[in-house]
Amino acid sequence: MRSLAYAIRTLTRLAVGSGALEKEEQSLFWFPLVGALYGAVATLIALLPLPEAVIAALIIASWAYLNRAFHLDGLADLADGLGGGWNAERSLTIMRDSHIGAFGTIALIIALLMQYAALSSLTSDPLALLIAPLFGRAMIVVAAGLLPYAREGEGSASKLVRGAKIHHVIVVGVQLLLIALLCWFIVGLPGMQRVALSLAFAIVFTGLVLRVAKKRLGGVTGDVLGAVAVIAESAALVGFLIPLA
C-alpha cells in the first residue's frame, strides 16, 4: 500500500505515509482512486444548504486547497511557456520561472470560469461531481505513459514519467471501463452514456494538450501533467452537461 500512500502524497497535500517510493510509477495505478477522493469532497460540499453558485465556488476552492493549487500552477506555467517561448528550450525555461505572466493568468481565468459555470449546473449531480475529477487524474497517467520527459536531467516528475509505460495506461483504461460498467448497473444506461461522453471529452482535450506538448516541448513535464489534470477535469464536467443542454 506504499504506492497508494505515495499517490495520495503526490496528488494531494495529505501527509499519508512517509518515505520515498523506489519505483514512483507504481503509484500511477492509484491516480484514478485519488481523483475519486476529490469527487467525494465535492459531493459532500454539495450537500450544504447553500446556493448553487456558492457550492460551485466552494468545490473549486476545496480542490485547489487539497493539492495546494499545484495543478493550476502547472496550467499557468504551461500557458506562459507556450505563449512566451519561441522554441522548446525557451519555453521550458519560462515554465520554471515562479512568476506568472499574462498567458498564465488568462489560462487560469478561463479554466476557473469554465469549471465554475459547469459546476453551478452540476451541484445536484453526484455522479458528475464524483467522476469528473477521477477522469482528470486518470488522464495524468495517459500523459505520463504516452510521452517522454521533456527535460534533460531531473525534475519534479522526471522519475514518474520516465518510469511510466504503456501498460500503466492500459490498466487505468481498464479501470475506467469498469467504472463505466458500474455506472450502468447503478444508474442505468443513460448514466453510463453520460459517463462515456464525459470521458470522451476528457480524452479528446488531453490528446490536444499532448499534441501541443510533443510538438512544442518534445514531451511532458510536471507542469504539463498538472495542466492535463485541470483541462481534462474541466472537459469532463462539460461533457456531463451536454445531455442536459
MOKA-V237013 format. One record per pair of residues at least 24 apart in sequence whose C-alpha atoms are under 10 Angstrom apart, sorted by the first residue. I is the first residue (numbers start at 1). J is the second residue. Records with the same first field share a line. If there is no record, write none. Layout:
I->J  J
This chain:
1->27  30
2->26  27
3->27  28  29  30
4->28  29  30  31  33  34
5->30  34
6->30  31
7->31  32  33  34
8->33  34  35  37  67
9->34  67
10->34  67  70  157
11->35  38  66  67  68  70  71  137  226
12->37  38  63  64  65  66  67  68  69  70
13->65  66  67  68  69  70
14->66  67
22->159
23->159  160  163  164
24->157  158  159  160  161  162  163  164
25->141  144  145  159  160  161  162  163  164  165  168
26->160  163  164  168
27->141  160  164  168
28->137  138  140  141  142  144  145  160  161  163  164  168  169  171  172
29->138  141  167  168  169  170  171  172  175
30->137  138  141  172
31->134  135  136  137  138  139  140  141  172
32->131  133  134  135  136  137  138  139  140  141  172  175  176
33->133  134  135  137  138  175
34->133  134  137  138
35->130  131  132  133  134  135  136  137  138  229  233
36->129  130  131  132  133  134  135  136  137
37->66  130  131  133  134
38->62  63  66  67  129  130  131  132  133  134  137
39->63  126  127  128  129  130  131  132  133  134
40->126  129  130  131  133  134
41->66  129  130
42->119  123  126  128  129  130  133
43->123  124  125  126  127  128  129  130
44->126  129
45->123
46->119  122  123  124  125  126  129
47->123  124  126
51->120  123
52->119  120  121  122  123  124
53->116  117  119  120  121  123
54->116  120  123
55->116  119  120  122  123
56->115  116  117  118  119  120  121  122  123
57->112  115  116  117  119  120
58->116
59->115  116  119  120  123  129
60->112  115  116  119
63->133
69->226
70->222  223  226  227
71->222  223  224  225  226  227  228  229  230  231
72->104  107  108  111  112  223  226  227  228  229  230  231
73->98  100  104  108  223  226  227  230
74->104  108  221  222  223  224  225  226  227  228  229  230
75->103  104  105  107  108  111  222  223  224  225  226  227  228  229  230  231
76->100  101  102  103  104  105  106  107  108  109  223  224  226  227
77->101  103  104  105  107  222  223  224  226  227
78->103  104  107  213  217  221  222  223  224  225  226  227  228
79->103  104  105  106  107  108  223  224  227
80->104  105  106  107
81->216  217  223
82->212  213  216  217
85->216  217
86->216
87->215  216  217
88->150  151  213  214  215  216  217  218  219
89->150  151  216  217  218
90->217
91->216  217
92->150  151  216  217  221  223
93->151
95->221  222  223  224
96->223
107->227
108->230
111->227  230  231  233  234  235
112->230  234
113->234
114->231  234  235  237  238
115->230  231  233  234  235  236  237  238
116->234  237
117->237  238
118->234  235  236  237  238  239  240  241
119->234  237  238  241
121->237  238  240  241  244
122->237  238  240  241
125->240
127->183  187  191  194  195  240
128->191  194  195  198  236  237  238  239  240  241
129->236  237  240
131->176  179  180  195  198  199  233  236  237  240
132->195  198  199  202  232  233  234  235  236  237  238  239  240
133->229  230  232  233  234  236  237
134->176  199  229  232  233  236
135->176  195  198  199  200  201  202  203  229  232  233  234  235  236  237
136->199  202  203  206  225  226  227  228  229  230  231  232  233  234  235  236  237
137->225  226  228  229  230  232  233
138->169  172  173  175  176  202  203  228  229  232  233
139->169  172  173  199  202  203  205  206  207  225  228  229  230  231  232  233
140->169  206  222  224  225  226  227  228  229  230  232
141->165  166  168  169  170  171  172  173  225  228  229
142->166  168  169  170  172  173  203  206  207  210  225  228
143->169  206  207  209  210  213  219  220  221  224  225  228  229
144->168  169  210  219  220  221  222  224  225
145->169  170  220
146->210  219  220
147->210  211  213  214  218  219  220  221
148->214  218  219  220  221
149->214  217  218  219  220  221  222
150->213  214  216  217  218  219  220  221  222  224
151->217  218  219  220  221
155->221  222
156->221  222  223
157->220  221  222  223  224  225
158->220  221  222
160->221  222
161->219  220  221  222  225
190->243
191->240
193->240  243
194->236  239  240  241  242  243  244
195->236  237  239  240
196->236  239  240
197->236  238  239  240  241  242  243
198->232  233  234  235  236  237  238  239  240  241  242
199->232  233  235  236  237  239  240
200->232  235  236  239
201->231  232  233  234  235  236  237  238  239  240
202->228  229  230  231  232  233  234  235  236  237  238  239
203->232  235  236
204->232  235  236
205->231  232  233  234  235  236
206->230  231  232  233  235
207->232
